[in-house]
Amino acid sequence: MAKKKEAKIFGTFIDRNMKIIRNNYLKVFKEIGIDITTEQWVLMDCLYQNNGMSQTELATESFKNAPTVSRIIDLLCKKELTERLRFENDRRRYKIFLTKKGKKTYEKVYPHVIELRNKGWNNLSNDDYTTFLRIMNQIFTNYEKK
């Protein structure tokens, strides 16, 4: 086992960054009068890009587990931002759609999300972004290995 000083504490830095990013998003959502969480935003973004996805597809696309996606969809349905419609030949499965209100909400939030993304990458280059993705994907792969 690695000594404490030798071990890389990247998890602490990832967690710290995720918290500040999430807090910035939630602050902006509140300022513009939109009652959604960052987790709800992720699913809305997936649906805006590909409306009518199944819950399984949403879970895969958003890197969330199925029970979490189901819970988030329940909340979005209560807010009338999404709706569930059954597959024609499978009464157990649903397609998830953004409602008209959901699309309007997405379009109101999206410019602010772009500003937040730009804020996060201020003073960083395209090469920095490429390196960041490579490192994050490698860490994911390292943990995903059985």
Salt bridges, closest charged atoms under 4 A:
ASP15 OD2 - LYS19 NZ 3.29
ASP35 OD2 - LYS79 NZ 3.77
GLU39 OE2 - ARG22 NE 3.80
ASP74 OD1 - ARG84 NH1 2.77
ASP90 OD1 - ARG92 NE 3.38
